[in-house]
């Protein structure tokens, strides 16, 4: 295998502390967050109905599993903290590595922002305006309150400090929260099914508009967004404790399966519990825009109807745990990515510095510090940023699959080439689906989201140009496209450094 010595050193510099359960917790917690509790009412059921959603999620998980095969293949050859960034730089060069990392940064940090602000949104529905105090202002139609800012920043700061200063506490919190998340959802699902006499209320099986096949596809195209993070363990492979990286694929598949099952259970629960006055779930869901309180969140309403306040408490705890696991897992993944980039001179060296506990603490604290200001933008603006992550994740998955294809060619591994090619095609289709407005009825992103993608891309060009100007080892600018854009910076006179 083409393990590079620098990768081994990078891998060994991070302390090994993750056993298989803890690795699954990172992957599962990163891929299932706040969205699983609200999307059944806002997206899944309106798009495809209960059966269409279940089929679409299973198909989407299968596609992600195929891409997971490519991650596992590359992870075994290039272990360490870089994940897709490392795979791209080793097989395609540092230019592509930077582009991959730039999209990874946006993807992971946007999920952190989404989870932190989701807490105040869920509190509004469940407990009213208890955090709507202090000064307030409005951005893009969403009113931001000081109390909710305090709530979001407190959760961001607390999880950030845990990730920065204690691996043991972080691991234990993550395990407890992930188990409570899945167990709570499962308990509520069983209770809702029993309370409503089985699955008879799941009819109609599909949404009223569109044919069933198209509705299933509407859910499948959400797969990169729904399962973002299942691959995050690729950044922690250097921290696996006494077990082989060969187990990475079963762990990722387990995370995908439990993630899909969580989404499906919540969606079916929402469809089975229909309040009085509505003929079926379709009529109820179509009226959600005008409903406040718990009834406005079908998943929580279903739990309360089946188990009373105990059910509401169980699902509320599960939702909180989903937010915490999402924050911790993305802090871990992003800080390890920065650690790897810093080792290559692609990020400030302090971002790669390890604490006495062998944690890239400065990177975690930087991410947490920046993130604490983001809730000020309001939920609507953050939603525009989060929407871009579907494109970002698709491009990262494409890079990983291309890397597997190239590596498979080098090793004459037919299986790797087949899975690499298939993963590349699927990931590119996902990316094109969202990059082209109005290509499909359900792929419309807000205009602001496209603007954010353009701004992030321009920022990336500025950073890349700065990196080339400081590239003493001449790692960058070797790709023809990069050379064309930054030609005069791609071949610097390094005679003074010889």
VOGU-3710 file (C-alpha; in Angstrom, 3 decimals, decimal comma):
1> xxxxxxxxxx> 0,000/0,000/0,000  1,047/3,568/-0,643  1,020/4,754/2,957  3,112/7,880/3,156  5,436/8,364/6,085  4,192/11,880/6,756  0,658/10,522/6,974  1,780/7,954/9,492  3,435/10,613/11,582  0,338/12,775/11,384
11> xxxxxxxxxx> -1,775/9,789/12,358  0,428/8,932/15,315  0,550/12,507/16,629  -3,109/12,227/17,604  -3,727/9,955/20,574  -5,576/6,711/19,897  -8,714/6,599/22,024  -11,640/5,598/19,782  -12,981/2,063/19,901  -15,658/0,848/17,433
21> xxxxxxxxxx> -18,706/2,049/19,414  -17,205/5,516/19,817  -16,427/5,663/16,095  -20,003/4,688/15,207  -21,229/7,378/17,584  -19,198/10,018/15,725  -20,522/8,921/12,329  -24,136/8,532/13,461  -24,136/11,722/15,528  -22,699/13,732/12,664
31> xxxxxxxxxx> -25,272/12,525/10,123  -28,420/12,789/12,283  -29,191/16,149/13,842  -31,989/18,652/14,204  -33,267/18,066/10,656  -34,514/14,572/11,414  -37,114/16,010/13,813  -38,494/18,797/11,618  -38,077/17,521/8,064  -40,849/14,895/8,252
41> xxxxxxxxxx> -43,364/17,734/8,357  -41,584/20,319/6,229  -40,032/18,161/3,502  -40,378/14,382/3,598  -44,145/13,946/3,831  -45,010/16,858/1,494  -42,548/15,558/-1,100  -43,228/11,820/-1,067  -45,575/10,696/1,707  -44,621/8,054/4,307
51> xxxxxxxxxx> -43,908/5,120/1,995  -42,205/7,243/-0,668  -39,991/8,791/2,016  -39,012/5,405/3,449  -38,114/4,060/0,006  -36,224/7,224/-0,926  -34,222/7,245/2,295  -33,273/3,595/1,912  -32,200/4,193/-1,686  -30,274/7,291/-0,656
61> xxxxxxxxxx> -28,536/5,384/2,128  -27,584/2,674/-0,387  -25,989/5,301/-2,642  -24,093/6,761/0,303  -22,987/3,222/1,201  -21,445/2,901/-2,249  -19,534/6,126/-1,648  -18,655/4,757/1,794  -16,878/1,858/0,059  -14,634/4,427/-1,623
71> xxxxxxxxxx> -13,970/6,145/1,704  -13,032/2,846/3,296  -10,724/1,958/0,420  -8,873/5,280/0,646  -8,867/5,389/4,437  -6,952/2,115/4,620  -4,295/3,505/2,283  -4,012/7,023/3,682  -4,901/6,960/7,386  -4,727/10,197/9,287
81> xxxxxxxxxx> -6,676/13,338/10,014  -7,270/14,703/6,530  -10,051/12,503/5,174  -11,102/13,451/1,641  -8,544/16,276/1,643  -5,721/13,753/2,088  -7,124/11,432/-0,558  -7,395/14,231/-3,114  -3,936/15,650/-2,457  -2,249/12,224/-2,637
91> xxxxxxxxxx> -3,916/11,094/-5,842  -4,685/14,334/-7,682  -2,296/16,887/-6,205  -2,434/19,686/-3,655  -4,477/21,989/-5,899  -7,380/19,568/-5,836  -6,688/18,846/-2,175  -7,215/22,499/-1,342  -10,461/22,708/-3,319  -11,758/19,598/-1,562
101> xxxxxxxxxx> -10,766/20,964/1,852  -12,357/24,342/1,120  -15,725/22,693/0,453  -15,298/20,418/3,484  -14,788/23,440/5,731  -17,997/25,067/4,518  -19,943/21,814/4,856  -18,891/20,952/8,396  -19,037/24,455/9,835  -22,481/25,110/8,327
111> xxxxxxxxxx> -23,840/22,014/10,069  -22,433/23,330/13,357  -24,262/26,607/12,801  -27,486/24,840/11,845  -27,496/22,646/14,946  -26,724/25,499/17,337  -29,580/27,691/16,106  -32,015/24,770/15,813  -32,178/24,534/19,596  -33,866/27,917/19,964
121> xxxxxxxxxx> -36,234/27,065/17,108  -37,357/23,824/18,771  -37,694/25,593/22,132  -40,043/28,114/20,508  -42,361/25,329/19,388  -42,233/23,275/22,580  -42,027/25,888/25,318  -43,170/29,111/23,696  -41,256/32,370/24,039  -39,340/31,662/27,240
131> xxxxxxxxxx> -36,052/32,639/25,564  -37,529/35,534/23,575  -36,305/38,219/25,961  -33,878/41,116/25,807  -33,159/43,182/22,721  -34,374/41,912/19,355  -34,021/42,642/15,653  -35,172/41,116/12,391  -33,139/39,626/9,540  -34,820/38,211/6,424
141> xxxxxxxxxx> -38,147/37,954/8,228  -36,765/36,091/11,268  -36,747/37,845/14,642  -33,559/37,322/16,624  -33,778/37,663/20,422  -30,963/38,135/22,888  -32,231/35,207/24,976  -32,043/32,844/22,022  -28,594/34,142/21,113  -27,527/33,376/24,671
151> xxxxxxxxxx> -28,942/29,851/24,392  -27,214/29,105/21,067  -23,840/30,547/22,061  -23,931/28,724/25,407  -24,378/25,350/23,689  -21,675/26,206/21,134  -19,254/27,277/23,855  -19,960/24,307/26,136  -19,520/21,660/23,431  -16,494/23,497/22,052
161> xxxxxxxxxx> -14,772/23,525/25,443  -15,495/19,825/25,930  -14,015/18,978/22,515  -10,996/21,207/23,089  -9,927/20,044/26,528  -11,129/16,518/27,284  -11,254/13,535/24,953  -12,680/11,357/27,729  -15,605/13,654/28,541  -16,242/14,297/24,857
171> xxxxxxxxxx> -16,361/10,583/24,090  -18,657/9,803/27,001  -21,031/12,667/26,263  -21,162/11,657/22,612  -21,914/8,014/23,414  -24,627/8,836/25,932  -26,271/11,378/23,651  -26,175/9,111/20,578  -27,696/6,196/22,486  -30,409/8,430/23,973
181> xxxxxxxxxx> -31,097/9,900/20,528  -31,696/6,559/18,837  -33,398/4,896/21,806  -35,723/7,844/22,378  -36,825/7,910/18,749  -37,366/4,128/18,751  -39,438/4,194/21,963  -41,637/7,008/20,669  -42,100/5,268/17,317  -43,265/2,045/18,936
191> xxxxxxxxxx> -45,580/3,962/21,252  -47,089/5,944/18,354  -47,625/2,788/16,289  -49,332/0,989/19,190  -51,414/4,038/20,151  -52,693/4,454/16,600  -53,455/0,782/15,992  -50,575/-0,029/13,667  -49,817/1,451/10,277  -53,351/1,899/8,934
201> xxxxxxxxxx> -53,077/5,694/9,078  -50,113/5,743/6,712  -52,502/5,980/3,770  -52,201/7,568/1,321  -48,763/6,029/0,905  -47,485/8,811/-1,349  -48,027/12,557/-1,691  -50,998/13,719/-3,718  -48,946/15,449/-6,439  -46,605/13,652/-8,832
211> xxxxxxxxxx> -46,092/9,997/-9,622  -44,607/7,705/-6,940  -41,306/7,122/-8,774  -40,671/10,859/-9,058  -41,539/11,333/-5,389  -39,046/8,693/-4,326  -36,423/10,447/-6,434  -37,282/13,718/-4,687  -36,117/12,095/-1,439  -33,114/10,338/-2,966
221> xxxxxxxxxx> -31,632/13,634/-4,137  -31,625/14,810/-0,518  -29,231/11,996/0,454  -26,024/14,095/0,494  -27,715/16,513/2,890  -29,507/13,912/5,001  -26,408/11,766/5,589  -23,660/14,403/5,679  -21,175/13,305/8,295  -21,320/9,526/8,020
231> xxxxxxxxxx> -17,853/9,838/6,488  -16,529/12,135/9,234  -14,702/9,227/10,890  -12,202/9,408/8,026  -10,699/12,384/9,901  -10,293/10,326/13,070  -8,748/7,164/11,643  -5,446/8,053/13,298  -7,250/7,918/16,643  -8,661/4,381/16,295
241> xxxxxxxxxx> -7,720/2,424/19,409  -6,537/-1,165/18,893  -8,700/-2,013/15,920  -8,028/-2,078/12,220  -9,115/0,525/9,695  -10,663/-2,434/7,845  -13,596/-2,063/10,228  -14,281/1,455/8,977  -16,694/0,280/6,284  -18,959/-1,782/8,598
251> xxxxxxxxxx> -19,033/1,167/11,007  -20,007/3,633/8,277  -22,673/1,237/7,007  -24,033/0,883/10,551  -24,170/4,674/10,878  -25,978/4,976/7,548  -28,495/2,252/8,460  -29,267/3,666/11,910  -29,440/7,170/10,453  -31,908/6,123/7,757
261> xxxxxxxxxx> -33,929/4,182/10,330  -34,097/7,255/12,576  -35,389/9,430/9,728  -37,931/6,774/8,726  -39,250/6,191/12,263  -39,779/9,914/12,801  -41,491/10,310/9,426  -43,862/7,385/9,984  -44,642/8,668/13,479  -45,561/12,068/12,065
271> xxxxxxxxxx> -47,838/10,476/9,462  -49,622/8,189/11,942  -50,659/10,902/14,417  -53,318/13,107/12,793  -55,118/15,662/15,000  -58,884/15,830/15,087  -60,373/17,861/12,274  -58,050/16,521/9,573  -58,982/13,692/7,231  -55,436/12,293/6,912
281> xxxxxxxxxx> -51,783/13,176/7,275  -51,801/15,007/3,937  -54,434/17,487/5,058  -52,656/17,959/8,397  -49,238/18,544/6,860  -50,591/21,016/4,302  -51,966/23,136/7,165  -48,731/23,254/9,226  -47,817/26,780/8,146  -50,716/28,144/10,150
291> xxxxxxxxxx> -50,248/25,974/13,264  -48,229/27,069/16,304  -47,016/25,147/19,322  -46,357/21,433/19,587  -48,995/20,645/16,984  -46,846/22,553/14,482  -44,106/19,906/14,852  -45,739/16,601/13,804  -43,027/14,381/15,301  -43,393/15,933/18,753
301> xxxxxxxxxx> -47,174/16,043/18,507  -47,187/12,311/17,713  -45,043/11,538/20,775  -47,269/13,616/23,058  -50,464/12,052/21,736  -49,091/8,553/22,294  -47,395/8,987/25,678  -48,508/12,349/27,036  -45,949/14,738/28,472  -43,575/11,823/29,028
311> xxxxxxxxxx> -43,448/11,209/25,277  -42,869/14,883/24,632  -40,033/14,905/27,157  -38,438/11,783/25,674  -38,440/13,185/22,145  -37,288/16,607/23,351  -34,312/14,956/25,060  -33,621/12,990/21,867  -33,697/16,202/19,812  -31,325/17,923/22,245
321> xxxxxxxxxx> -29,005/14,911/22,084  -29,140/15,064/18,276  -28,007/18,676/18,394  -25,177/17,921/20,839  -23,916/14,908/18,863  -23,962/16,969/15,674  -21,971/19,783/17,260  -19,354/17,500/18,828  -18,889/15,303/15,759  -18,429/18,283/13,451
331> xxxxxxxxxx> -16,064/20,010/15,882  -13,956/16,843/15,902  -13,987/16,406/12,116  -13,239/20,049/11,343  -10,448/20,389/13,902  -8,752/17,239/12,562  -9,040/18,583/9,030  -7,349/21,833/10,085  -4,697/19,809/11,901  -3,886/17,937/8,688
341> xxxxxxxxxx> -3,910/21,082/6,552  -1,608/22,886/8,979  0,869/20,012/8,795  1,025/20,584/5,025  1,356/24,347/5,297  -2,156/24,804/3,892  -3,425/26,455/7,077  -1,872/28,462/9,883  0,488/26,279/11,890  -1,289/27,096/15,160
351> xxxxxxxxxx> -4,397/25,329/13,870  -2,398/22,129/13,836  -0,878/22,529/17,298  -1,832/19,808/19,754  -2,552/20,280/23,441  -1,012/18,143/26,162  -4,009/15,844/25,714  -3,124/15,430/22,016  -6,128/17,475/20,829  -5,979/20,258/18,182
361> xxxxxxxxxx> -7,522/22,535/20,807  -6,714/25,830/19,119  -8,536/24,688/15,979  -11,599/23,696/18,024  -11,602/27,009/19,881  -11,267/28,975/16,641  -14,245/27,173/15,115  -16,268/27,689/18,296  -15,258/31,347/18,507  -16,325/32,123/14,952
371> xxxxxxxxxx> -19,494/30,079/15,342  -20,621/32,011/18,416  -21,209/35,087/16,245  -23,218/33,268/13,559  -26,549/32,977/15,462  -26,763/36,771/15,148  -27,562/36,274/11,461  -30,895/34,641/12,250  -32,359/31,298/11,278  -33,332/32,295/7,724
381> xxxxxxxxxx> -29,850/33,459/6,743  -28,244/30,389/8,292  -30,671/28,239/6,302  -29,267/29,745/3,093  -25,767/28,716/4,171  -26,858/25,198/5,127  -28,492/24,672/1,740  -25,094/25,123/0,092  -23,746/22,141/2,032  -25,566/19,743/-0,306
391> xxxxxxxxxx> -23,406/20,996/-3,170  -20,298/21,023/-0,998  -20,812/17,478/0,251  -21,512/16,218/-3,282  -18,246/17,707/-4,548  -16,321/16,169/-1,644  -17,894/12,769/-2,318  -16,937/13,162/-5,975  -13,325/13,862/-5,015  -13,177/10,801/-2,769
401> xxxxxxxxxx> -14,630/8,595/-5,485  -12,274/9,996/-8,128  -9,379/9,378/-5,747  -10,495/5,760/-5,322  -10,764/5,423/-9,098  -7,239/6,769/-9,608  -5,770/4,741/-6,752  -7,519/1,636/-8,044  -5,928/2,242/-11,432  -2,493/2,513/-9,859
411> xxxxxxxxxx> -2,980/-0,735/-7,988  -4,860/-2,437/-10,819  -7,733/-3,058/-8,455  -10,789/-3,692/-10,638  -13,261/-3,510/-7,756  -11,914/-0,147/-6,617  -12,149/1,233/-10,152  -15,770/0,094/-10,507  -16,874/1,564/-7,178  -14,796/4,692/-7,786
421> xxxxxxxxxx> -16,366/5,273/-11,189  -19,890/4,617/-9,904  -19,401/6,903/-6,926  -18,001/9,657/-9,126  -20,966/9,557/-11,499  -23,508/9,595/-8,678  -21,772/12,387/-6,754  -21,481/14,543/-9,882  -25,177/13,990/-10,610  -26,034/15,190/-7,103
431> xxxxxxxxxx> -23,832/18,280/-7,505  -25,225/19,178/-10,954  -28,741/18,636/-9,651  -28,347/21,570/-7,267  -25,925/23,693/-9,240  -28,464/24,062/-12,060  -31,498/26,044/-10,858  -34,898/24,662/-11,860  -33,366/21,471/-13,256  -35,896/19,592/-11,096
441> xxxxxxxxxx> -38,950/20,865/-9,287  -37,498/20,104/-5,842  -33,925/21,275/-6,333  -34,500/25,000/-6,162  -32,124/26,702/-3,768  -32,711/30,257/-2,675  -30,966/32,928/-4,718  -29,073/33,866/-1,570  -27,657/30,337/-1,362  -26,128/30,596/-4,819
451> xxxxxxxxxx> -24,718/33,989/-3,861  -23,140/32,487/-0,751  -21,578/29,728/-2,864  -20,104/32,353/-5,222  -18,732/34,404/-2,324  -17,212/31,308/-0,683  -15,623/30,321/-3,996  -14,130/33,798/-4,471  -12,782/33,694/-0,923  -11,217/30,346/-1,758
461> xxxxxxxxxx> -9,461/31,860/-4,765  -8,023/34,617/-2,577  -6,784/32,106/0,001  -5,372/29,846/-2,718  -3,482/32,750/-4,251  -2,020/33,602/-0,841  -0,972/29,979/-0,342  0,754/29,880/-3,735  2,676/33,051/-2,905  4,066/31,318/0,202
471> xxxxxxxxxx> 4,574/27,912/-1,398  8,301/27,382/-0,920  8,085/23,657/-1,625  6,258/24,251/-4,923  3,386/21,905/-4,093  0,693/24,158/-5,532  -0,047/25,461/-9,012  0,863/22,214/-10,770  -2,642/21,629/-12,049  -3,201/23,221/-15,461
481> xxxxxxxxxx> -6,375/25,027/-14,385  -4,657/26,505/-11,336  -1,672/27,496/-13,457  -3,947/29,268/-15,893  -5,621/31,274/-13,103  -2,487/32,031/-11,102  0,259/31,535/-13,631  2,689/34,105/-12,372  2,469/32,699/-8,849  2,768/29,030/-9,751
491> xxxxxxxx> 6,497/29,049/-10,384  8,180/31,197/-7,804  11,893/31,889/-7,742  13,006/29,902/-4,714  16,737/30,448/-5,236  16,956/32,343/-1,932  15,638/29,316/-0,103  18,020/26,737/-1,548
//
